[in-house]
């Protein structure tokens, strides 16, 4: 019996030694993300055509669009403007493309979130308030927005011209 145990132990040790030089590499790839929601837009291009200066303002020239949020779990989604800010202290104003000749001056674009009759401006980081949209798990949430031109500061400083711009909407999920 002692010989059998010794023989088995010897075989196990030799077996372990014989495989010690064999190795494999396991590569693990992927992306860890907090994004549990998707967003789609009803429209991303807005052409206001020729707009008279006197028509500047949310009530006069706004175009509507919707964002649809689909989430795997209940989320509070914050919406922010991300680039092309008019001036650092103008948290709600999207600057006009300054590289164009004959560009409008004193004019900005803005986006507002509209819900149940209430209106809230979408802002850049640092603003005192943020648009927050509650989305239930498994239920699409359609959020209504308006995009429009307005005068930036002094109404008399606004001049007619080309008013092209773009902005990125950034979303964070809580």
C-alpha positions as CSV (number, residue, x, y, z in Angstrom):
1,X,0.0,0.0,0.0
2,X,2.9,2.4,0.8
3,X,4.4,1.7,-2.6
4,X,1.1,2.5,-4.3
5,X,0.7,5.8,-2.4
6,X,4.3,6.7,-3.1
7,X,3.9,5.8,-6.8
8,X,0.7,7.9,-7.1
9,X,2.3,10.9,-5.4
10,X,5.4,10.6,-7.7
11,X,3.1,10.5,-10.7
12,X,1.2,13.6,-9.6
13,X,4.4,15.5,-9.0
14,X,5.9,14.5,-12.3
15,X,2.6,15.4,-14.0
16,X,2.6,18.9,-12.4
17,X,6.2,19.4,-13.4
18,X,5.7,18.3,-17.0
19,X,3.0,21.0,-17.5
20,X,4.8,23.9,-15.7
21,X,6.3,25.2,-19.0
22,X,2.9,25.3,-20.8
23,X,1.1,28.6,-20.6
24,X,-1.6,30.4,-22.5
25,X,-2.5,34.1,-22.6
26,X,-6.1,35.1,-22.1
27,X,-7.0,38.4,-23.6
28,X,-10.0,40.1,-22.1
29,X,-11.6,43.1,-23.9
30,X,-14.7,45.1,-23.6
31,X,-16.0,48.4,-22.5
32,X,-17.6,49.2,-19.1
33,X,-20.2,51.9,-19.5
34,X,-22.8,53.5,-17.4
35,X,-25.0,54.1,-20.4
36,X,-28.2,52.1,-19.9
37,X,-30.2,54.4,-22.2
38,X,-30.4,55.2,-25.9
39,X,-31.5,58.5,-27.4
40,X,-32.9,59.3,-30.8
41,X,-33.9,62.6,-32.3
42,X,-36.9,63.4,-34.6
43,X,-34.8,66.1,-36.2
44,X,-31.2,67.4,-36.1
45,X,-31.2,70.0,-39.0
46,X,-33.1,73.3,-38.7
47,X,-33.3,75.8,-41.5
48,X,-35.0,79.0,-40.5
49,X,-34.5,80.5,-44.0
50,X,-34.6,84.4,-44.0
51,X,-35.7,85.5,-40.6
52,X,-36.4,89.3,-39.9
53,X,-34.6,90.7,-36.9
54,X,-37.9,91.7,-35.4
55,X,-38.8,87.9,-35.3
56,X,-36.0,87.0,-32.9
57,X,-37.2,85.3,-29.7
58,X,-38.6,82.0,-28.6
59,X,-42.2,82.9,-29.2
60,X,-41.7,84.1,-32.8
61,X,-39.4,81.6,-34.5
62,X,-39.1,78.4,-32.6
63,X,-38.9,75.0,-34.3
64,X,-39.9,71.9,-32.4
65,X,-38.1,68.6,-32.1
66,X,-38.3,65.6,-29.9
67,X,-35.7,63.4,-28.2
68,X,-36.9,59.8,-27.4
69,X,-35.1,58.1,-24.5
70,X,-35.2,54.4,-24.0
71,X,-33.7,53.0,-20.8
72,X,-33.1,49.6,-19.3
73,X,-33.7,50.9,-15.8
74,X,-35.2,53.9,-14.2
75,X,-33.0,57.0,-14.9
76,X,-32.8,60.7,-14.3
77,X,-31.2,62.1,-17.4
78,X,-29.5,65.5,-17.4
79,X,-29.3,67.3,-20.7
80,X,-26.5,69.9,-21.3
81,X,-25.1,72.0,-24.1
82,X,-21.5,71.0,-24.7
83,X,-19.8,73.2,-27.3
84,X,-20.0,76.5,-29.1
85,X,-20.9,78.6,-26.1
86,X,-21.5,82.3,-27.0
87,X,-19.6,83.7,-24.0
88,X,-18.4,82.0,-20.7
89,X,-21.0,83.8,-18.6
90,X,-23.9,83.1,-21.1
91,X,-25.0,79.6,-19.9
92,X,-27.9,79.4,-22.3
93,X,-26.6,80.9,-25.5
94,X,-25.2,79.0,-28.5
95,X,-22.7,81.1,-30.4
96,X,-23.1,81.9,-34.1
97,X,-20.3,80.6,-36.5
98,X,-17.9,83.5,-36.5
99,X,-15.8,82.3,-39.5
100,X,-18.5,83.2,-42.0
101,X,-18.4,86.5,-44.0
102,X,-21.5,88.6,-43.6
103,X,-22.4,86.9,-40.4
104,X,-25.1,88.1,-38.0
105,X,-23.9,89.8,-34.8
106,X,-25.5,90.1,-31.4
107,X,-27.6,87.0,-32.2
108,X,-27.4,83.5,-30.6
109,X,-29.4,80.3,-30.8
110,X,-31.0,78.6,-27.8
111,X,-32.8,75.3,-26.9
112,X,-35.6,74.9,-24.5
113,X,-37.2,71.9,-22.9
114,X,-41.0,72.0,-22.9
115,X,-43.0,69.9,-20.5
116,X,-46.6,70.3,-19.2
117,X,-46.7,73.9,-20.2
118,X,-43.4,74.7,-18.4
119,X,-40.3,75.7,-20.3
120,X,-36.7,75.4,-19.2
121,X,-33.6,76.4,-21.0
122,X,-31.0,73.8,-21.8
123,X,-27.7,75.1,-20.4
124,X,-23.9,74.8,-20.4
125,X,-22.1,73.3,-17.4
126,X,-21.9,75.9,-14.6
127,X,-25.5,77.2,-15.0
128,X,-27.6,77.3,-11.9
129,X,-30.1,74.8,-13.3
130,X,-30.0,71.7,-15.5
131,X,-32.7,70.1,-17.6
132,X,-33.5,66.8,-15.9
133,X,-35.8,64.2,-17.5
134,X,-37.1,61.2,-15.6
135,X,-37.4,58.0,-17.6
136,X,-39.0,54.8,-16.4
137,X,-37.5,51.4,-17.2
138,X,-38.7,49.9,-20.4
139,X,-41.0,52.8,-21.3
140,X,-39.9,55.2,-24.1
141,X,-39.9,58.9,-22.9
142,X,-40.5,61.5,-25.6
143,X,-39.1,64.9,-24.5
144,X,-40.2,68.0,-26.4
145,X,-37.7,70.8,-27.3
146,X,-37.7,74.1,-29.1
147,X,-34.7,75.6,-30.9
148,X,-34.7,79.3,-31.8
149,X,-32.7,82.5,-32.5
150,X,-32.7,85.4,-30.1
151,X,-30.7,88.6,-29.5
152,X,-27.7,87.9,-27.3
153,X,-27.7,91.1,-25.2
154,X,-28.8,94.5,-26.3
155,X,-31.5,94.4,-29.0
156,X,-29.9,97.4,-30.8
157,X,-26.6,95.4,-31.1
158,X,-28.2,92.7,-33.3
159,X,-27.3,93.0,-37.0
160,X,-28.6,90.9,-39.9
161,X,-26.4,88.3,-41.7
162,X,-25.6,84.6,-41.9
163,X,-26.5,82.9,-38.6
164,X,-25.2,79.3,-38.9
165,X,-24.3,77.3,-35.8
166,X,-24.3,73.8,-34.3
167,X,-24.2,72.4,-30.8
168,X,-23.7,69.1,-29.1
169,X,-26.3,67.9,-26.6
170,X,-24.6,65.9,-23.8
171,X,-26.5,63.4,-21.6
172,X,-25.6,62.1,-18.1
173,X,-27.5,59.3,-16.4
174,X,-28.3,59.1,-12.7
